[in-house]
Amino acid sequence: MTDDQPIAVLVTCEHAGNNVPRTWAHLFRGQGAVLRTHRGYDIGALGVAREMASRLRTTPIVHLTTRLLVEVNRSPDHPHLFSEFTRTLPEPDRRSIMNTRYAPHRSRVERAIARLIARQYRVLHAGIHSFTPVLGDEVREVQIGLLFDPARSFESNICHQWRDAIRRADPSLDVRFNEPYKGIDDGLTTYLRTRFPDESYAGIEVEVRNDLIARGPSQRRFGALLASTIPSGHAASA
């Protein structure tokens, strides 16, 4: 692939909801409070992803099952793949969760990227997430984090352009690279980088502080901001 080939934007949201499948509802009886926190899902991220995708005239790929059932943004061998509610389940039950709730989302995203690349696009995969402003003793000042692998030139170039465009659009926003997490930490984009070469695939996780997107109007504002500032891309249906 060459730099003059078009860029297609794929929007995903791995922690879009806190739904509990009926089969596993007994595991979360009385746990409504925790399901409604940032542990249960990425607060506000779904609204941002939908608005961003709508502005780009595409449909986001979203995962609505709570991350406390299984964490789709972790590798199968990650120690926190299952939460305290599910990690002690018998192996057949955990395998069933993997087959019905984990693998389908990840496979759907991977297939969408492969189809776009086959159509001669370079793919900018924007995974929309949110994070809590306070985690333990850590107070997070960053408002938008762009997580990427600095060793991959396509990703790095996109993120530098995107950060600069966001800052121009709203100079009040604190936009940083690889905060509050590192882009090379274990996750879906990290896995996808092993499947697709640098020149074809940029896997960028967009982290927005969740106090900024707690309500619909702010979710729409941030979604519109991300769509209007994303570099050199257009949405393409996969």
Secondary structure as UniProt FT lines:
FT   TURN            3..4
FT   STRAND          7..13
FT   TURN            14..15
FT   HELIX           22..28
FT   TURN            29..30
FT   HELIX           32..35
FT   TURN            38..40
FT   TURN            43..44
FT   HELIX           45..55
FT   TURN            56..57
FT   STRAND          61..62
FT   TURN            67..69
FT   TURN            72..73
FT   TURN            76..77
FT   TURN            79..80
FT   TURN            84..88
FT   HELIX           91..97
FT   HELIX           98..102
FT   HELIX           103..118
FT   TURN            119..120
FT   STRAND          122..131
FT   STRAND          134..135
FT   TURN            136..137
FT   STRAND          138..139
FT   STRAND          144..147
FT   TURN            150..151
FT   HELIX           153..169
FT   TURN            171..172
FT   STRAND          175..177
FT   TURN            183..184
FT   HELIX           188..193
FT   TURN            194..195
FT   TURN            198..200
FT   STRAND          201..209
FT   HELIX           210..212
FT   HELIX           216..229
FT   TURN            231..232
FT   STRAND          233..235
//
